[in-house]
Amino acid sequence: MTTSSSTRPSVLASARVIPRRRLRGWANARRFVLPLGGLAVILVFVSPYLVMLLDALRPNGEVLATPPAVLPKTWTFDAFVAVIGDTDFQNWLKTSLIVALSATVIVILVAIPAAYFTARFSFRGRVIFLGLVVVTQMFAPTSLVVGIYREFYDLGLINTYGALILTDAAFNIAFALWILQGFFAAIPKEIEEAAALDGSGRFGTLMRVMLPLTLPGIVTAVTFTFIAAWNEYVVALTLIQDDALKPLTVGINSYVTAYEQNWAEMFAASLIAIVPVVILFALIEKHLVGGLTAGAVK
């Protein structure tokens, strides 16, 4: 009896050691598995840009060479130099910047007061109005492009910046309003009441108190609006026929036609077109993190 009772603790101890060893082994494996998995996902998303970069750094004759080579046999920056010096490309870049920035400014100027009003005031039809805002997101510009063209044709706005700016702003206001309305509604009303006791009016409270607290929402609205306007293609292809007024998304296709194939220039132009969006994220990221931190501290 003594021997059997003495062996029971050792059996239990060994049974406990095995799961612990397995857990330690899984923890050690997870240190390598998760980073490798993350690296694989990054490579999947980065690989198209890497392919475009390598093709932009090789002569046109090597782009479609068979068998294809992974690395260029001749490294050259001629495609980038040709694109940057191309007058048409400069006009396309100018159009994209004007349209994206103008549409973003219009969306923010309209969405902020509208979102603040719907978040702070109860009025008849408020729920229906917010429901319609969501429903408008179901309609893509592609499905309405014929009606849009007819409307701007009657207004004499075909081949103008105004047509693209108004269209991009109209299709992004609803999203910005919905995002900002949620941020305004989440701010306690006591903060506004305290500002009113200090002598601040409604407009002053909005500018000096509410907007800093909703900075993450404003940054989100600005980012999505700018990217949507920058990447818009179908409406621009329909409303703009003048080559000098085309945005980048439409004009870049001119490098590859049925009669001329400048693949290196097209890839170089595509990479340059990504730069403004990357710069926007680089500039806005710190403001987004700073806004979130400031709101948490307050």
C-alpha positions as a Markdown table, in Angstrom:
| # | Residue | x | y | z |
|---|---|---|---|---|
| 1 | Met | 0.0 | 0.0 | 0.0 |
| 2 | Thr | 2.9 | 2.4 | 0.8 |
| 3 | Thr | 4.5 | 1.8 | -2.5 |
| 4 | Ser | 1.4 | 2.4 | -4.6 |
| 5 | Ser | 0.6 | 5.6 | -2.7 |
| 6 | Ser | 4.1 | 7.0 | -3.2 |
| 7 | Thr | 4.0 | 6.4 | -6.9 |
| 8 | Arg | 0.7 | 8.3 | -7.4 |
| 9 | Pro | 2.2 | 11.8 | -7.0 |
| 10 | Ser | 5.0 | 11.0 | -9.4 |
| 11 | Val | 2.4 | 9.9 | -12.1 |
| 12 | Leu | 0.4 | 13.1 | -11.6 |
| 13 | Ala | 3.5 | 15.2 | -11.7 |
| 14 | Ser | 4.6 | 13.6 | -15.0 |
| 15 | Ala | 1.0 | 14.1 | -16.4 |
| 16 | Arg | 1.3 | 17.8 | -15.6 |
| 17 | Val | 4.7 | 18.2 | -17.1 |
| 18 | Ile | 3.6 | 17.0 | -20.6 |
| 19 | Pro | 1.0 | 19.7 | -21.2 |
| 20 | Arg | 3.4 | 22.4 | -19.9 |
| 21 | Arg | 6.1 | 21.2 | -22.3 |
| 22 | Arg | 3.6 | 21.2 | -25.2 |
| 23 | Leu | 2.5 | 24.7 | -24.3 |
| 24 | Arg | 6.1 | 25.9 | -24.2 |
| 25 | Gly | 6.7 | 24.2 | -27.5 |
| 26 | Trp | 3.7 | 25.9 | -29.0 |
| 27 | Ala | 4.7 | 29.3 | -27.6 |
| 28 | Asn | 8.2 | 28.9 | -29.1 |
| 29 | Ala | 6.8 | 27.9 | -32.5 |
| 30 | Arg | 4.3 | 30.7 | -32.4 |
| 31 | Arg | 7.2 | 33.2 | -32.2 |
| 32 | Phe | 8.2 | 32.1 | -35.7 |
| 33 | Val | 4.9 | 31.0 | -37.2 |
| 34 | Leu | 3.1 | 34.4 | -36.7 |
| 35 | Pro | 5.9 | 36.6 | -38.1 |
| 36 | Leu | 6.3 | 34.3 | -41.1 |
| 37 | Gly | 2.5 | 34.3 | -41.7 |
| 38 | Gly | 2.5 | 38.1 | -41.5 |
| 39 | Leu | 5.5 | 38.3 | -43.9 |
| 40 | Ala | 3.6 | 36.1 | -46.3 |
| 41 | Val | 0.6 | 38.3 | -46.2 |
| 42 | Ile | 2.7 | 41.4 | -46.8 |
| 43 | Leu | 4.4 | 39.8 | -49.8 |
| 44 | Val | 1.1 | 39.0 | -51.3 |
| 45 | Phe | 0.0 | 42.7 | -51.2 |
| 46 | Val | 3.4 | 44.1 | -52.0 |
| 47 | Ser | 4.2 | 41.8 | -54.9 |
| 48 | Pro | 2.2 | 43.7 | -57.6 |
| 49 | Tyr | 4.0 | 46.9 | -56.8 |
| 50 | Leu | 7.3 | 45.1 | -56.8 |
| 51 | Val | 6.6 | 43.7 | -60.2 |
| 52 | Met | 5.6 | 47.1 | -61.5 |
| 53 | Leu | 8.8 | 48.6 | -60.1 |
| 54 | Leu | 11.0 | 45.9 | -61.7 |
| 55 | Asp | 9.2 | 46.4 | -65.1 |
| 56 | Ala | 9.5 | 50.1 | -64.9 |
| 57 | Leu | 13.3 | 49.8 | -64.3 |
| 58 | Arg | 13.9 | 47.7 | -67.5 |
| 59 | Pro | 13.6 | 48.7 | -71.2 |
| 60 | Asn | 10.3 | 48.1 | -73.0 |
| 61 | Gly | 11.8 | 45.3 | -75.0 |
| 62 | Glu | 12.4 | 43.3 | -71.8 |
| 63 | Val | 8.9 | 43.6 | -70.3 |
| 64 | Leu | 7.3 | 41.1 | -72.7 |
| 65 | Ala | 10.4 | 39.0 | -73.3 |
| 66 | Thr | 10.0 | 35.3 | -73.2 |
| 67 | Pro | 11.0 | 33.6 | -71.0 |
| 68 | Pro | 10.4 | 36.5 | -68.5 |
| 69 | Ala | 13.3 | 37.4 | -66.3 |
| 70 | Val | 12.7 | 38.2 | -62.6 |
| 71 | Leu | 15.3 | 41.0 | -62.5 |
| 72 | Pro | 16.0 | 43.4 | -65.4 |
| 73 | Lys | 19.0 | 42.6 | -67.5 |
| 74 | Thr | 19.5 | 46.3 | -68.1 |
| 75 | Trp | 18.7 | 48.7 | -65.2 |
| 76 | Thr | 17.5 | 52.1 | -66.4 |
| 77 | Phe | 15.4 | 55.0 | -65.1 |
| 78 | Asp | 14.5 | 56.2 | -68.6 |
| 79 | Ala | 10.8 | 55.4 | -68.0 |
| 80 | Phe | 10.6 | 57.5 | -64.9 |
| 81 | Val | 12.4 | 60.4 | -66.6 |
| 82 | Ala | 10.2 | 60.2 | -69.6 |
| 83 | Val | 7.0 | 60.2 | -67.5 |
| 84 | Ile | 8.0 | 63.0 | -65.2 |
| 85 | Gly | 9.0 | 65.1 | -68.3 |
| 86 | Asp | 5.8 | 64.3 | -70.2 |
| 87 | Thr | 3.5 | 67.3 | -70.4 |
| 88 | Asp | 0.4 | 65.1 | -70.7 |
| 89 | Phe | 1.3 | 63.3 | -67.4 |
| 90 | Gln | 1.8 | 66.6 | -65.7 |
| 91 | Asn | -1.6 | 67.7 | -66.8 |
| 92 | Trp | -3.2 | 64.5 | -65.6 |
| 93 | Leu | -1.4 | 64.8 | -62.2 |
| 94 | Lys | -2.7 | 68.4 | -61.9 |
| 95 | Thr | -6.2 | 67.3 | -62.7 |
| 96 | Ser | -6.2 | 64.5 | -60.1 |
| 97 | Leu | -4.8 | 66.8 | -57.4 |
| 98 | Ile | -7.3 | 69.6 | -58.1 |
| 99 | Val | -10.3 | 67.2 | -58.2 |
| 100 | Ala | -9.3 | 65.1 | -55.1 |
| 101 | Leu | -8.4 | 68.1 | -52.9 |
| 102 | Ser | -11.4 | 70.2 | -53.9 |
| 103 | Ala | -13.9 | 67.3 | -53.5 |
| 104 | Thr | -12.4 | 66.5 | -50.0 |
| 105 | Val | -12.7 | 70.1 | -48.9 |
| 106 | Ile | -16.3 | 70.3 | -50.0 |
| 107 | Val | -17.2 | 67.0 | -48.3 |
| 108 | Ile | -15.6 | 68.1 | -45.0 |
| 109 | Leu | -17.3 | 71.6 | -45.1 |
| 110 | Val | -20.7 | 70.0 | -45.7 |
| 111 | Ala | -20.4 | 66.9 | -43.6 |
| 112 | Ile | -19.2 | 68.5 | -40.3 |
| 113 | Pro | -22.2 | 70.8 | -39.7 |
| 114 | Ala | -24.6 | 68.2 | -41.0 |
| 115 | Ala | -23.2 | 65.5 | -38.8 |
| 116 | Tyr | -23.1 | 67.8 | -35.8 |
| 117 | Phe | -26.8 | 68.9 | -36.3 |
| 118 | Thr | -28.1 | 65.3 | -36.7 |
| 119 | Ala | -26.1 | 64.2 | -33.6 |
| 120 | Arg | -27.2 | 67.0 | -31.3 |
| 121 | Phe | -30.7 | 67.9 | -32.4 |
| 122 | Ser | -33.8 | 65.8 | -32.6 |
| 123 | Phe | -36.1 | 66.7 | -35.5 |
| 124 | Arg | -38.9 | 65.1 | -37.4 |
| 125 | Gly | -37.7 | 62.6 | -40.0 |
| 126 | Arg | -34.2 | 62.3 | -38.4 |
| 127 | Val | -34.2 | 58.5 | -38.5 |
| 128 | Ile | -35.5 | 58.5 | -42.1 |
| 129 | Phe | -32.8 | 61.0 | -43.1 |
| 130 | Leu | -30.0 | 58.9 | -41.6 |
| 131 | Gly | -31.5 | 55.8 | -43.3 |
| 132 | Leu | -31.4 | 57.6 | -46.6 |
| 133 | Val | -27.8 | 58.5 | -46.0 |
| 134 | Val | -27.0 | 54.8 | -45.7 |
| 135 | Val | -29.1 | 53.8 | -48.7 |
| 136 | Thr | -27.2 | 56.3 | -50.9 |
| 137 | Gln | -24.1 | 54.2 | -50.4 |
| 138 | Met | -25.7 | 51.4 | -52.3 |
| 139 | Phe | -25.7 | 53.4 | -55.5 |
| 140 | Ala | -22.3 | 53.4 | -57.3 |
| 141 | Pro | -21.4 | 56.1 | -59.8 |
| 142 | Thr | -21.2 | 53.3 | -62.5 |
| 143 | Ser | -24.9 | 52.6 | -62.3 |
| 144 | Leu | -25.8 | 56.4 | -62.6 |
| 145 | Val | -23.2 | 57.4 | -65.1 |
| 146 | Val | -25.7 | 57.9 | -68.0 |
| 147 | Gly | -27.9 | 60.2 | -65.9 |
| 148 | Ile | -24.8 | 62.0 | -64.6 |
| 149 | Tyr | -23.6 | 62.6 | -68.1 |
| 150 | Arg | -27.0 | 63.9 | -69.3 |
| 151 | Glu | -27.3 | 66.3 | -66.3 |
| 152 | Phe | -23.8 | 67.8 | -66.8 |
| 153 | Tyr | -24.3 | 68.0 | -70.5 |
| 154 | Asp | -27.4 | 70.1 | -70.0 |
| 155 | Leu | -25.5 | 72.3 | -67.5 |
| 156 | Gly | -22.6 | 72.7 | -70.0 |
| 157 | Leu | -20.1 | 71.1 | -67.5 |
| 158 | Ile | -18.7 | 68.4 | -69.8 |
| 159 | Asn | -14.9 | 68.5 | -69.9 |
| 160 | Thr | -14.6 | 70.6 | -66.8 |
| 161 | Tyr | -13.1 | 70.2 | -63.4 |
| 162 | Gly | -16.4 | 71.1 | -61.8 |
| 163 | Ala | -18.1 | 68.0 | -63.1 |
| 164 | Leu | -15.6 | 65.7 | -61.5 |
| 165 | Ile | -15.4 | 67.7 | -58.3 |
| 166 | Leu | -19.2 | 67.8 | -57.8 |
| 167 | Thr | -19.6 | 64.1 | -58.6 |
| 168 | Asp | -16.8 | 62.9 | -56.3 |
| 169 | Ala | -18.1 | 65.2 | -53.5 |
| 170 | Ala | -21.7 | 64.0 | -53.9 |
| 171 | Phe | -20.8 | 60.3 | -53.7 |
| 172 | Asn | -18.6 | 60.8 | -50.6 |
| 173 | Ile | -20.6 | 63.2 | -48.5 |
| 174 | Ala | -23.0 | 60.4 | -47.2 |
| 175 | Phe | -20.1 | 58.3 | -45.9 |
| 176 | Ala | -18.3 | 61.2 | -44.2 |
| 177 | Leu | -21.6 | 62.4 | -42.6 |
| 178 | Trp | -22.3 | 58.9 | -41.2 |
| 179 | Ile | -18.8 | 58.6 | -39.8 |
| 180 | Leu | -18.8 | 62.0 | -38.2 |
| 181 | Gln | -22.3 | 61.7 | -36.9 |
| 182 | Gly | -21.2 | 58.7 | -34.8 |
| 183 | Phe | -18.2 | 60.6 | -33.4 |
| 184 | Phe | -20.3 | 63.7 | -32.5 |
| 185 | Ala | -23.0 | 61.5 | -30.8 |
| 186 | Ala | -20.3 | 59.8 | -28.7 |
| 187 | Ile | -19.2 | 63.1 | -27.1 |
| 188 | Pro | -21.0 | 63.8 | -23.8 |
| 189 | Lys | -23.3 | 66.8 | -23.9 |
| 190 | Glu | -21.9 | 68.0 | -20.6 |
| 191 | Ile | -18.7 | 69.1 | -22.4 |
| 192 | Glu | -20.8 | 71.5 | -24.5 |
| 193 | Glu | -22.7 | 72.7 | -21.5 |
| 194 | Ala | -19.4 | 73.5 | -19.7 |
| 195 | Ala | -18.2 | 75.4 | -22.8 |
| 196 | Ala | -21.5 | 77.4 | -22.8 |
| 197 | Leu | -21.1 | 78.3 | -19.1 |
| 198 | Asp | -17.6 | 79.7 | -20.0 |
| 199 | Gly | -19.3 | 82.0 | -22.5 |
| 200 | Ser | -18.6 | 80.0 | -25.7 |
| 201 | Gly | -21.3 | 80.2 | -28.4 |
| 202 | Arg | -22.5 | 77.3 | -30.5 |
| 203 | Phe | -20.0 | 78.0 | -33.4 |
| 204 | Gly | -17.2 | 78.5 | -31.0 |
| 205 | Thr | -17.9 | 75.3 | -29.1 |
| 206 | Leu | -18.0 | 73.4 | -32.4 |
| 207 | Met | -14.7 | 74.8 | -33.6 |
| 208 | Arg | -12.7 | 74.9 | -30.3 |
| 209 | Val | -14.2 | 71.9 | -28.4 |
| 210 | Met | -16.0 | 69.4 | -30.7 |
| 211 | Leu | -13.7 | 69.4 | -33.7 |
| 212 | Pro | -10.5 | 68.5 | -31.7 |
| 213 | Leu | -12.4 | 65.7 | -30.0 |
| 214 | Thr | -13.6 | 64.3 | -33.3 |
| 215 | Leu | -10.2 | 64.6 | -35.0 |
| 216 | Pro | -10.0 | 60.8 | -35.6 |
| 217 | Gly | -13.3 | 60.9 | -37.4 |
| 218 | Ile | -12.3 | 63.9 | -39.5 |
| 219 | Val | -9.1 | 62.2 | -40.5 |
| 220 | Thr | -11.0 | 59.1 | -41.5 |
| 221 | Ala | -13.4 | 61.0 | -43.6 |
| 222 | Val | -10.6 | 63.0 | -45.3 |
| 223 | Thr | -8.6 | 59.9 | -46.0 |
| 224 | Phe | -11.4 | 57.9 | -47.6 |
| 225 | Thr | -12.8 | 60.9 | -49.5 |
| 226 | Phe | -9.4 | 61.8 | -51.0 |
| 227 | Ile | -8.6 | 58.1 | -52.0 |
| 228 | Ala | -12.1 | 57.7 | -53.5 |
| 229 | Ala | -11.8 | 60.8 | -55.6 |
| 230 | Trp | -8.2 | 60.0 | -56.5 |
| 231 | Asn | -9.0 | 56.5 | -57.7 |
| 232 | Glu | -12.3 | 57.4 | -59.5 |
| 233 | Tyr | -12.3 | 56.1 | -63.1 |
| 234 | Val | -15.7 | 55.5 | -64.7 |
| 235 | Val | -17.2 | 59.0 | -64.3 |
| 236 | Ala | -14.0 | 60.7 | -65.3 |
| 237 | Leu | -13.8 | 58.4 | -68.4 |
| 238 | Thr | -17.3 | 59.4 | -69.4 |
| 239 | Leu | -17.3 | 63.2 | -68.6 |
| 240 | Ile | -13.8 | 64.1 | -69.8 |
| 241 | Gln | -12.8 | 63.7 | -73.4 |
| 242 | Asp | -10.1 | 66.4 | -73.5 |
| 243 | Asp | -6.7 | 64.7 | -73.0 |
| 244 | Ala | -5.3 | 67.6 | -71.1 |
| 245 | Leu | -8.1 | 67.5 | -68.5 |
| 246 | Lys | -8.1 | 63.7 | -67.9 |
| 247 | Pro | -7.1 | 62.6 | -64.4 |
| 248 | Leu | -4.3 | 60.1 | -63.8 |
| 249 | Thr | -6.6 | 57.0 | -63.6 |
| 250 | Val | -7.8 | 57.7 | -67.2 |
| 251 | Gly | -4.7 | 59.3 | -68.7 |
| 252 | Ile | -2.3 | 56.5 | -67.8 |
| 253 | Asn | -4.0 | 54.1 | -70.2 |
| 254 | Ser | -2.7 | 56.3 | -73.1 |
| 255 | Tyr | 0.7 | 54.7 | -72.7 |
| 256 | Val | -0.6 | 51.4 | -73.9 |
| 257 | Thr | -2.8 | 51.4 | -77.0 |
| 258 | Ala | -3.4 | 49.2 | -80.0 |
| 259 | Tyr | -0.6 | 50.9 | -81.9 |
| 260 | Glu | 1.9 | 51.7 | -79.2 |
| 261 | Gln | 2.8 | 49.7 | -76.1 |
| 262 | Asn | 5.0 | 51.7 | -73.6 |
| 263 | Trp | 4.7 | 49.3 | -70.6 |
| 264 | Ala | 7.6 | 50.6 | -68.8 |
| 265 | Glu | 6.2 | 54.2 | -68.9 |
| 266 | Met | 2.8 | 52.9 | -67.8 |
| 267 | Phe | 4.2 | 51.1 | -64.8 |
| 268 | Ala | 6.4 | 54.1 | -63.9 |
| 269 | Ala | 3.4 | 56.4 | -64.1 |
| 270 | Ser | 1.3 | 54.0 | -62.0 |
| 271 | Leu | 4.0 | 54.0 | -59.2 |
| 272 | Ile | 4.2 | 57.8 | -59.3 |
| 273 | Ala | 0.4 | 58.0 | -59.0 |
| 274 | Ile | 0.6 | 56.1 | -55.7 |
| 275 | Val | 3.0 | 58.6 | -54.1 |
| 276 | Pro | 0.4 | 61.3 | -53.1 |
| 277 | Val | -1.7 | 58.6 | -51.3 |
| 278 | Val | 1.3 | 57.3 | -49.5 |
| 279 | Ile | 2.3 | 60.9 | -48.5 |
| 280 | Leu | -1.3 | 61.5 | -47.2 |
| 281 | Phe | -1.1 | 58.4 | -45.0 |
| 282 | Ala | 2.3 | 59.4 | -43.7 |
| 283 | Leu | 1.2 | 62.9 | -42.8 |
| 284 | Ile | -2.2 | 61.9 | -41.3 |
| 285 | Glu | -1.1 | 58.8 | -39.3 |
| 286 | Lys | 0.5 | 60.9 | -36.5 |
| 287 | His | -2.5 | 63.2 | -36.3 |
| 288 | Leu | -4.8 | 60.2 | -36.0 |
| 289 | Val | -2.8 | 58.6 | -33.2 |
| 290 | Gly | -2.4 | 62.0 | -31.5 |
| 291 | Gly | -6.1 | 62.6 | -31.7 |
| 292 | Leu | -7.0 | 59.2 | -30.2 |
| 293 | Thr | -4.5 | 59.7 | -27.4 |
| 294 | Ala | -5.7 | 63.2 | -26.6 |
| 295 | Gly | -9.3 | 61.9 | -26.5 |
| 296 | Ala | -8.3 | 59.1 | -24.2 |
| 297 | Val | -6.5 | 61.4 | -21.8 |
| 298 | Lys | -9.4 | 63.9 | -21.6 |
